[in-house]
């Protein structure tokens, strides 16, 4: 038996997203300190919305349509990532996008698919022509 540790396998797209997220978390920690000790960004494709969480204390102050400057940065970064994943020609559909940094560990989930073209109309066949 092999004593090889269990590896977490990532797609290239997930690895690139994770690499970008790690660099961004480092920048946020430098700028925002403890507020960036927890960062979670989740995209909901059904309504193109985001949920963000970070280490800022809420204390019940944030109301439904109000956000902090740091949470606005999280939303902007997440939105830019989704736009990049969709492609310059908007040819991709983002089915899942989530990144997480919590307790010193990173997580990522990215699922992108080609947009499907509308099904072509079936070609009409001329059934009335018979060979003689």
C-alpha positions in Angstrom: 0.0 0.0 0.0 1.1 3.5 -0.8 1.4 6.2 1.9 0.6 8.9 -0.6 -1.5 11.6 0.9 -5.0 12.1 -0.4 -4.9 15.0 -2.9 -7.7 17.5 -3.6 -8.0 17.6 -7.4 -8.9 21.0 -9.0 -9.7 21.8 -12.6 -7.4 24.3 -14.2 -10.2 26.9 -14.0 -10.6 26.2 -10.2 -6.8 26.4 -9.7 -6.6 29.8 -11.6 -9.6 31.1 -9.6 -8.0 29.9 -6.3 -4.7 31.5 -7.2 -6.3 34.8 -7.9 -8.4 34.6 -4.7 -5.3 33.8 -2.6 -3.6 36.9 -3.9 -6.7 39.0 -3.3 -7.1 37.8 0.2 -3.5 38.8 0.9 -4.2 42.3 -0.4 -7.5 42.5 1.6 -5.7 41.4 4.8 -3.0 44.0 4.3 -5.7 46.7 3.7 -8.5 45.6 6.0 -6.7 43.5 8.7 -8.9 41.3 10.8 -12.0 42.0 8.7 -10.4 39.8 6.0 -9.8 36.9 8.4 -13.0 35.3 6.9 -14.0 35.9 3.3 -16.7 34.0 1.6 -18.3 34.9 -1.8 -21.0 32.8 -3.3 -22.7 33.5 -6.7 -26.3 32.4 -7.3 -26.7 32.0 -11.1 -30.5 31.7 -11.0 -30.8 35.4 -10.1 -27.2 36.5 -10.8 -26.9 37.5 -7.1 -24.1 37.2 -4.6 -23.8 36.5 -0.9 -20.7 37.7 0.9 -19.5 37.2 4.4 -16.4 38.5 6.0 -14.9 39.1 9.5 -16.6 42.4 10.1 -18.8 42.5 13.1 -22.4 43.1 12.1 -24.0 44.0 15.4 -27.3 44.2 13.6 -26.3 47.4 11.9 -26.4 46.2 8.3 -29.8 46.5 6.8 -31.1 44.8 3.8 -30.0 47.3 1.2 -26.9 48.6 3.0 -23.3 47.3 2.8 -19.9 48.3 4.1 -17.0 49.5 1.8 -15.2 46.2 2.3 -18.2 44.1 1.5 -18.7 46.2 -1.7 -15.1 45.3 -2.6 -15.9 41.6 -2.1 -19.0 42.0 -4.4 -17.0 43.8 -7.0 -14.2 41.2 -7.0 -16.7 38.3 -7.3 -18.7 40.1 -10.1 -15.5 40.6 -12.0 -14.5 37.0 -11.6 -17.9 35.8 -12.9 -17.6 38.2 -15.9 -14.2 36.7 -16.7 -15.5 33.2 -16.4 -18.4 34.1 -18.8 -15.8 35.0 -21.5 -15.2 38.2 -23.5 -18.0 37.1 -25.9 -20.3 35.9 -23.1 -20.1 32.4 -24.5 -20.0 30.6 -21.2 -22.6 30.0 -18.5 -21.4 30.1 -14.9 -23.3 27.4 -13.1 -21.4 27.7 -9.8 -18.9 30.1 -8.3 -17.9 30.1 -4.7 -14.7 31.0 -2.8 -13.9 30.8 0.8 -11.2 31.7 3.2 -11.8 30.7 6.8 -9.5 29.5 9.6 -6.5 29.8 7.4 -7.9 27.5 4.7 -9.1 28.2 1.2 -11.9 26.6 -0.7 -13.1 27.0 -4.3 -16.0 25.7 -6.5 -16.2 26.8 -10.1 -18.5 25.2 -12.8 -18.6 26.8 -16.2 -20.3 25.4 -19.4 -20.6 26.5 -23.0 -23.9 28.2 -23.7 -26.0 25.9 -25.7 -27.3 27.1 -29.0 -31.0 26.8 -29.6 -31.7 23.5 -31.2 -31.8 23.6 -35.0 -35.1 23.0 -36.7 -35.1 19.5 -38.1 -34.6 19.5 -41.9 -37.7 18.9 -43.8 -37.7 15.7 -45.8 -39.6 15.3 -49.0 -41.4 12.1 -48.3 -43.6 12.5 -51.4 -40.9 11.9 -53.9 -40.4 8.3 -54.8 -37.9 6.8 -57.0 -39.4 5.2 -60.1 
